[in-house]
Amino acid sequence: MKIIILILLVLLIWLQYKLWLGDGGIPEVLELEHEIISVQTEVDRLKERNQALEAEVVDLKKGNEAIEERARSEMGMIKEGETYYQVIGGDNTSAVQGKTDEQ
């Protein structure tokens, strides 16, 4: 009888160890849940970015205004009849750029 109780006690201790500290135990499950949350956050951020890029592609395909705005901001292009001027501050640390219409 004592041997059976001892075997059952050892089995209970072994099962508890597996539950709390073994592979697939509670710490691993908690870590995986945390990883799922962080991956889901990243997926949501990337979905928003994709939607913004998709809207920009549609805008570029449909209208010239978006293309013109992008050419002005990224390439410094100006329209015919406009004058481009650049003002550089006295300390040479910042530059102000501007465009005006000549009429």
C-alpha positions, 0 to 999 in steps of 0.5 A, a space after each residue: 500500500 505504501 508503494 502505491 501511495 509513493 508511486 501516486 505521489 511521485 506521479 502527481 509531482 511529475 505531472 505538476 512539474 510538467 504543468 507549471 514548468 514543462 514544454 507547453 506549460 503555463 509560462 510558455 502559454 503566457 509567453 505565446 499569448 503575449 507574442 500573439 498580441 504583439 504580432 496582431 498589433 503589428 498586423 493592424 499597423 501594417 494594414 493601416 499602412 497598406 490602406 494609406 498606400 492603396 489610397 495614394 495609388 488610387 489618387 495617383 492613377 485618377 488625378 493630376 493634382 496628387 502627381 503635381 503635389 508629389 512632384 512639387 514636394 519631393 522634386 522641387 518642381 515648379 509650374 511654368 510662370 512661377 518663380 522659385 526663390 530660396 531664402 537662407 538664414 544668416 546663420 546658415 543652419 536653416 533654409 526657407 524655400 518658397 514658390 510664387 505665381 507670376 501674373 
